[in-house]
Amino acid sequence: MDRFLAHIWDELSNRERTHVREECEKAIRILRSLSIHVPDAGKHNVLYQREIRTVTMLDFETAIECPQSEDVPYIELLSLFGDHTSGG
């Protein structure tokens, strides 16, 4: 069953958190390669199905075009996970 990441983040193991971060980073990298920025990125806009380890980003209605050379290419990751060195 898909569940919002915001509701289950604290229940996830470090391994699951790492997997979710990596999948979100892959998705954001693809979006950025298409010059797309999602300003409303956050755990409230990510579904995670633990049984099959599927990560799905949602809510692209706020997506905007951005230059590929944007200084902070993965600002969405900061919105999702905060300081990546703190463990989320």
C-alpha positions as a Markdown table, in Angstrom:
| # | Residue | x | y | z |
|---|---|---|---|---|
| 1 | Met | 0.0 | 0.0 | 0.0 |
| 2 | Asp | 1.3 | 3.4 | -1.0 |
| 3 | Arg | 1.7 | 5.8 | 2.0 |
| 4 | Phe | 2.7 | 9.4 | 2.1 |
| 5 | Leu | 6.4 | 9.7 | 3.1 |
| 6 | Ala | 5.6 | 12.4 | 5.6 |
| 7 | His | 3.4 | 9.9 | 7.6 |
| 8 | Ile | 6.0 | 7.0 | 7.7 |
| 9 | Trp | 9.4 | 8.7 | 7.6 |
| 10 | Asp | 10.1 | 8.1 | 11.3 |
| 11 | Glu | 9.3 | 4.4 | 10.9 |
| 12 | Leu | 11.8 | 3.8 | 8.1 |
| 13 | Ser | 15.1 | 2.1 | 8.6 |
| 14 | Asn | 18.3 | 3.9 | 7.6 |
| 15 | Arg | 18.5 | 1.6 | 4.6 |
| 16 | Glu | 14.9 | 2.5 | 3.5 |
| 17 | Arg | 15.6 | 6.2 | 4.0 |
| 18 | Thr | 18.8 | 5.9 | 1.9 |
| 19 | His | 16.8 | 4.2 | -0.8 |
| 20 | Val | 14.1 | 6.8 | -0.8 |
| 21 | Arg | 16.6 | 9.6 | -1.0 |
| 22 | Glu | 18.4 | 8.0 | -3.9 |
| 23 | Glu | 15.2 | 7.5 | -5.8 |
| 24 | Cys | 14.1 | 11.1 | -5.2 |
| 25 | Glu | 17.5 | 12.3 | -6.3 |
| 26 | Lys | 17.3 | 10.2 | -9.5 |
| 27 | Ala | 13.8 | 11.7 | -10.2 |
| 28 | Ile | 15.0 | 15.3 | -9.5 |
| 29 | Arg | 18.0 | 14.8 | -11.7 |
| 30 | Ile | 15.7 | 13.7 | -14.6 |
| 31 | Leu | 13.4 | 16.6 | -14.0 |
| 32 | Arg | 16.4 | 19.0 | -13.9 |
| 33 | Ser | 17.7 | 17.6 | -17.2 |
| 34 | Leu | 14.3 | 18.7 | -18.7 |
| 35 | Ser | 14.8 | 22.1 | -17.1 |
| 36 | Ile | 12.0 | 21.5 | -14.6 |
| 37 | His | 12.0 | 22.6 | -10.9 |
| 38 | Val | 9.4 | 21.5 | -8.4 |
| 39 | Pro | 9.1 | 24.2 | -5.7 |
| 40 | Asp | 6.6 | 22.3 | -3.6 |
| 41 | Ala | 8.8 | 19.2 | -3.1 |
| 42 | Gly | 8.4 | 17.7 | 0.3 |
| 43 | Lys | 7.6 | 14.5 | 2.1 |
| 44 | His | 3.9 | 15.3 | 1.8 |
| 45 | Asn | 4.3 | 15.0 | -2.0 |
| 46 | Val | 6.1 | 11.6 | -2.1 |
| 47 | Leu | 4.4 | 8.2 | -1.9 |
| 48 | Tyr | 6.4 | 5.1 | -0.7 |
| 49 | Gln | 5.3 | 1.5 | -1.0 |
| 50 | Arg | 7.6 | -0.4 | 1.4 |
| 51 | Glu | 6.7 | -3.9 | 0.2 |
| 52 | Ile | 8.1 | -3.2 | -3.3 |
| 53 | Arg | 10.3 | -0.2 | -2.5 |
| 54 | Thr | 8.5 | 2.1 | -5.0 |
| 55 | Val | 9.0 | 5.8 | -4.6 |
| 56 | Thr | 6.6 | 8.2 | -6.4 |
| 57 | Met | 6.8 | 11.9 | -6.5 |
| 58 | Leu | 3.5 | 13.8 | -6.7 |
| 59 | Asp | 2.0 | 17.2 | -7.3 |
| 60 | Phe | 3.7 | 18.7 | -10.3 |
| 61 | Glu | 1.1 | 21.5 | -10.7 |
| 62 | Thr | 3.6 | 24.0 | -9.3 |
| 63 | Ala | 6.5 | 22.8 | -11.5 |
| 64 | Ile | 8.3 | 25.6 | -13.3 |
| 65 | Glu | 10.9 | 25.9 | -16.0 |
| 66 | Cys | 14.4 | 26.6 | -14.8 |
| 67 | Pro | 17.8 | 27.0 | -16.4 |
| 68 | Gln | 19.9 | 23.8 | -16.4 |
| 69 | Ser | 22.7 | 25.8 | -14.9 |
| 70 | Glu | 20.8 | 26.8 | -11.8 |
| 71 | Asp | 23.2 | 27.3 | -8.9 |
| 72 | Val | 21.3 | 25.0 | -6.5 |
| 73 | Pro | 20.4 | 22.1 | -8.8 |
| 74 | Tyr | 18.9 | 19.9 | -6.1 |
| 75 | Ile | 17.0 | 22.4 | -3.9 |
| 76 | Glu | 14.1 | 19.9 | -3.9 |
| 77 | Leu | 16.3 | 17.5 | -1.9 |
| 78 | Leu | 16.7 | 20.2 | 0.8 |
| 79 | Ser | 12.9 | 20.6 | 0.9 |
| 80 | Leu | 12.4 | 16.9 | 1.2 |
| 81 | Phe | 15.2 | 15.9 | 3.6 |
| 82 | Gly | 16.7 | 19.1 | 5.0 |
| 83 | Asp | 20.4 | 18.9 | 5.7 |
| 84 | His | 21.4 | 15.6 | 4.1 |
| 85 | Thr | 24.2 | 15.2 | 6.6 |
| 86 | Ser | 21.8 | 15.2 | 9.6 |
| 87 | Gly | 20.0 | 12.0 | 8.6 |
| 88 | Gly | 16.7 | 13.8 | 7.6 |
